[in-house]
Amino acid sequence: MATTSSFDISTGADLQEVDNAVNQTVKEITQRYDFKGTKCTVDFVREKAEIRLAADDQFRMDALVDVLQTKMIKRGVPVKNLKVGDIVAGSGESVRRTVTLTQAIAQDIAKKITKAIKDQGFKKVQASIQGDEVRVSSPSRDELQLVMAFLRGEDFGIELKFGNYRG
């Protein structure tokens, strides 16, 4: 009797690593010469998985986003999952911006992933949406490996994680 193997596709960032990256960003902007005497702030709202940035002007906001992304990369946080919001003008020249972290696969992206797997024509491979994850199953482990390799080569706008591999 053939057993079915499966794995789950998910996305998200380790919120502790995001917190560490935000703390490193704050530390760097307090020490950098081009940020001396400015009112730049970085706040991480863990419950909403968003980072709120405030800067004195557009130039410093761009530098702030750059520092944040650099720290995220060093901490292993997928930068693809960062959605940098539009700049909102504050009083004077000050500006604000919200960076949102994608912590789950959206329904439309999950549908694109399952459609891409079906369109590729893998034999006996089933893909189903399970809440904010996609489960891929097949009697053949080799087929599952091919599906993973195929998905790594595709761009769905988010970082894909493969886990819960059951053989």
C-alpha positions, 0 to 999 in steps of 0.5 A: 500500500502506497503511503502519501507524503506531504509538506506545508508551505507557509510564510512569516518572520520570526518576530523575535528576530524582527525585534532584534533588528529593530533594536539594532536599527535604533542603536545605529541611528543613535550613533550615526553622525547623519542622525545626530540631533534628529527626531527619528524613531522606530517602533515595533508593534508586535501584536500587529506585526508592523514597524512604525517609522518617523523621521525629520524629512524624506532623506532621513526616512529613506536612510532609516528604511535602508538601515532597517532593511540591512539589519533585517537581512543580517538577522535572517528576516525575509525582506520580501515579506516587508511591505513598506507603506506610503509616506505620510506627511507630518507637521513641518517636514517630518514624515511617517511610514508604516512597514507591515510584516506578512505573517501568513499566505494571503488567500489570493497568493495561496490560489496562485501557488496551487494553480502554478503547481497544477499548471506545471503538470506534476503527476499525482500531486495534490495542493490544497489551501489549509487556512493560511498555509498550502499543503502539498501531498503526493505518493512520490517523495521525488515529486514533492522534491520537484515541487519544492524546487519549482516553487523556489524558482517562482516569485509570488511576492513573499518568502516561502517556507517549507515545513512539516514534511511527513513521509 
